[in-house]
Amino acid sequence: MNKQVIEHAGVPVGIVVPDGDAMKFIAVKFPVIDLDGTRFENAEAARRAIRVHIEGKTPATA
């Protein structure tokens, strides 16, 4: 697992960095600051959570 830039709608909103057996999200844009420090299984899980958070979808519809 390597660090990765995470984008939403083509805009970088943060990065994920290895944290034990997970990836820790570090926010760089205000719209996702609530997710700062959250641990995810992988980068794709972080992308899904960001999409849900920004677009206001419920997890069942994401």
N, C-alpha and C positions, 0 to 999 in steps of 0.2 A: 504494500500500500504506500503510495506516494502522495504528497500534497497535490491538491488540484484546485484550480480556480472554478468557482461555481457561478454560473450566469443564469439570469432570468430575463427572457425576452431580449437576449443579446447584450445585456448589461451585466458586468461583473458585480456580484452582490456580496461575495465573501470567498473564503477558501475552506477546504477541509484538510486537516493534518492528521497523521496517524496518532492515535491515543490508545495504547494497549491494543486490544483486538477490535477496536472501532475507529471511526473517524470523527474528529471533533470539528464543529463548524465555528469559524471565526468570521463574524459579520464585518463588512466594510461599508455598508449602506444602511441608512436609518430604517427603511421599510422592513428590514429583516433583523433588526437589533434584538427583538424578543427571542430569537433563536440562537443568539450568540452563546457559545459554550455547550450547545446541545451535542450529544454524541449520537452518531448514526452508524448503522451497520456498514454502509458504504456510501460513496458519493451519490449514487442514483437515489438512494433513500433521502439524502439531504435535498436533492433537487426536487423530489416529489413534495417534501414538507414545505419547502420554500414556495413552490407553486400554490399549494393549498393555503399557506399563510397569506401570500400577497393577493391571490385572486379571491380569497374568502370562501373557497369551496369546502364542503365537509369532506372528511377522508373517504367516505363511501362513494363520492362522486368524482374524486380526483383521478 
